[in-house]
């Protein structure tokens, strides 16, 4: 059992700043292109249609979708990442609409043909009821027959590949990461979370950020989506199209309202 102090229940209000892009440099435009290529192969939603990028961050997926002819709206809570997204949009003149907001309260109803949710932008909240509100908001934002993609962590993979601690250099920045699981994965129904504490040190000083994500099972996700009026039609374990297994890092769910 870890002795680390539990992350704040509102960790997500502080974690997604410019340092976030330093910690995840591999989450870049090239990865976004590959993931949107996968999306295009697995859904029937030809452009131009209305697409919503939930948890859009700095806009890398939104930009790729707009480049392919879609009308794109992105929502995120982070002012810093949205500022970068808006700057990219202005530079490329893509007409993307970026909105700051809470994913539990998507300010649209029956407005989109497709909604995408990449890189585990789900499970942030302490209470399952709050995470369920996100899916209810997704359902409300989609038009009847609208499709969705959720790119979520694979709980079994995370448990079996967990690296409790590592250090690395990213340019001139020293990055130290500590990871731990709370809850009992072997106890059905237990509230299981993966937690991470990231400390960066460089000429700007020392900063620490926390992350904490609820680790739902595939069955739990199916049940929550069904309750929200969403049905799953395809599942994948990575963006190469493999089936979900203990050795695949993702749970990718594709379905519709």
Secondary structure, 3 states (H helix, E strand, C coil): CCCCCCCCCCCHHHHCCHHHHHHCCCCCHHHHHHHHHHHHHHCCCCCCCEEEEECCCCCHHHHHHHHCCCEEEEEECCHHHHHHHHHHHHHHCCCCEEEECCHHHCCCCCCEEEEEECCCCCCCCCCHHHHHHHHHHHHHHEEEEEEEEEEEECHHHHHHHCCCEEEEEECCEEEEEEEEEECCCCCCCCCCEEEEEEEEEECCEEEEEEEEEECCCHHHHHHHHHHCCCEEEEEECCCCCCCCCCCCCEEEEEEEC
